[in-house]
């Protein structure tokens, strides 16, 4: 008896490619900011600033400044303030008044806070009390990024 055996070669597939580089620091925060190419001046406030500054420049930002403290913010000097890590809600409460003064009309703030519902509610209240509007929440792993805008009455933000 003859037996026939037939072999079929399986198609060669390349191994799954793994990312060669680690993820961008603050990638979730950058994603929540949207298009930053149109921002004139971006201010990174607080710790974790240098890594985020580099990421913003690689993403297309033209002018990025990092300050560890909110004590010497110049009035109407920036279009976007990014707080990569809110250490405490008391710190944020003290910082919001100088940050609000530093923002231009239609300026924005983005702050990364703990993902607790009570924290989110308290931050929303602080933002509203300081005159911010269009408050949005963007999930970012174990944290959340809250973004808000300074309303410009009579002006419309170009999209």
N, C-alpha and C positions, 0 to 999 in steps of 0.2 A: 504494500500500500504506500502510495506516495502521499506525502503531506506537503501541503503548500503553506508557506508562511509569507506573509506580506508585511513589510515594514513601511511605516509612513513617518517621515521626519516632521517633527513638530516645528512650527514656524518659530524662528528665533525672535525673541523679544528682548529689547534692552532692559536692564534692571531699572527699577523705578529710580528716578533721579531725586536725590536729596538736595535740599538747598545748601549751597556751598558757604553761604554767609549766615551768621545769626540774624534773627529778625531785627529790624531797625528799632533802636531804643525809642520808646514812646510812639510806636506805630499806631496803636489804637487812638491815642490822643491826636496824632496828625490826621488820621482818617476822619475824625469828628470835626476838624477845622474846615474841611472842604478845600476849595481852591484858595491858595495863599499867594499866588503870583500877583494878584491885584492889590495886596496889602502894601502900603507904603512903608510903615514902620511897625515892626513886631517887637514886643517887649516880653521876655521870659522872666518871670518873677519868682524868686525863691530858690530852693535847692534843686538839684538835677538839671540845672540850666545848660552847662556846656554841651552835654550830649544832645539835648533837645535842640540847641542852637545849630549844631552841625546837621542834624536831621532836617531842620527847617530850610537850611541853605541848600542841601541836596535836593529838597522837594521844590525849590524854585523861589524861595523868599529872597528879596533883594537886600533888605536892611533889618538885621536882627540884633537886639541888645539884650544882655543879661544883667539883672540886678538882683542881689541877694535880699535887699530890703526895700520897702515901699516908702521910706522916709523922704527921699529926694526926687520924687517923680515930678517932671515938668508938666505944666498944664497944657492940654490940647497938643500933645506931642506924639501920640501913637494911635494906630488904627486897630491894633489887636494886642491884647494882653493875655498871655498864656501862663497859667499857674500849674506846673506839672505835678505838684504834690502839695495839697493843703495839709499842713501839719496839724492844725487845730482850727476849730470853728471860731474861736476867739481871735486868732490871728487873721482869719479871713474877714471877720467883722471889722477889725481895725483897718485892714487894707482896702476895703471896698470904697471908702470915701476918696482917698488919694488916687485909686485906680480910676474911678469914675471921672475925676477931674482931669486925669491924664489922657483919657480917650477923646478922640475927635467925634463929631457927629457921625452917626452910623457905625461907630466903633464897636468892637466886640470883645468879650471876655470869655475865656475857656478855662475852667478849673476842674482838676481831677480830685474827686472826693471819694470817701468810703461809700460803698453801695448800700448802706443801711437806709431804710425808708425814712427814719427820723432825721438822719443827716440831710438827706435830699430835701425834705420838707423845710428844714431850718435854713438851708442855703437858698432855696427858692424865696423864702420870706425876706432874707437879707437882700437878695438881688432886687426884689420888688421895692423894698424900702429905700434903696439907693437909686431908684429911677430906671432900672433896667427893664427891658421888655423882651418878647420873643424868646422866652426861656425854654431850652430844649435839653433833654437828657439822652446821652449816648452811652450804652453799655460798653465797658472796657475791662473785661475779665472780672477781677475781684473789686474793681473800682468803677466809678461812673464819671463821665465828663459832662459837666453842665455848661452850656453855652448860653450867652445872653447878649443883647444889643442895646446900645444907647439910642433911644429914639431921636430922630431928627425931624422935628415938626416942620411940615411944609416941604421937606426934601424926600426923595425916594431913592432907595439904594438900587443901583444898577446891578442886574444879575449877569 
